[in-house]
Amino acid sequence: MSKVTIKLNRKGVRQLLQSPEMENALTGIAFAAQNRLGEGYKASYYKASTRVVAKVSAESPAARKENADTNSILKALK
């Protein structure tokens, strides 16, 4: 068998991770999860130096407890 080597195009990967298309995809997923979770959860996004980041967090004490007990954020992302 021959040895296969793969070389990533680092510049292309960087452009992909910072692209508006990636931002739209990630924010869509994060805000859809927030809608499924309901009150007490917050979705946000920002552009870091290397990539776009979207996150969903539990803001209220009740939401934090629910997430700690049932992993509700993880389940909403599936």
C-alpha positions in Angstrom: 0.0 0.0 0.0 1.2 3.5 -0.7 1.5 6.1 1.9 -0.9 9.0 1.5 0.0 12.4 2.7 -2.4 15.3 2.9 -1.2 18.9 3.0 -3.8 21.5 4.2 -4.0 24.8 2.5 -3.7 26.8 5.7 -4.6 30.1 4.1 -7.8 28.6 2.6 -8.8 27.0 6.0 -8.2 30.4 7.7 -10.4 32.1 5.1 -13.1 29.5 5.5 -13.1 29.8 9.3 -13.5 33.6 9.1 -15.9 33.7 6.2 -19.4 35.2 6.3 -20.8 31.8 5.2 -19.3 30.2 8.3 -20.7 33.0 10.5 -24.2 32.5 9.0 -24.1 28.8 9.5 -22.9 29.0 13.1 -25.2 31.8 14.2 -28.1 29.9 12.6 -27.3 26.8 14.7 -26.8 28.8 17.9 -30.0 30.9 17.6 -32.1 27.8 16.6 -30.8 26.1 19.8 -31.7 29.1 21.8 -35.2 29.1 20.4 -35.6 25.4 21.3 -34.4 26.0 24.9 -36.6 29.0 25.7 -36.3 31.5 28.5 -33.1 31.9 30.4 -30.7 31.0 27.6 -28.7 33.4 25.4 -27.0 32.9 22.0 -24.2 35.1 20.9 -21.4 35.2 18.3 -18.2 37.1 17.7 -15.2 37.1 15.4 -12.0 36.0 17.1 -8.6 36.5 15.6 -8.7 33.1 13.9 -12.3 32.1 13.5 -16.0 33.0 14.0 -17.3 31.7 17.4 -21.0 31.2 18.3 -22.1 30.1 21.7 -25.2 29.3 23.7 -25.1 29.9 27.5 -27.5 29.5 30.4 -28.1 33.0 31.9 -30.7 32.5 34.6 -30.2 30.4 37.7 -33.0 28.1 36.7 -31.5 27.6 33.2 -28.1 26.9 34.8 -29.6 24.3 37.0 -31.5 22.7 34.2 -28.4 22.5 32.0 -26.3 21.1 34.9 -28.9 18.4 35.5 -29.9 17.5 32.0 -27.3 18.9 29.6 -30.1 20.8 27.9 -27.8 22.9 25.7 -26.0 19.9 24.4 -29.3 18.2 23.6 -30.6 21.3 21.9 -27.6 21.4 19.5 -28.3 17.9 18.2 
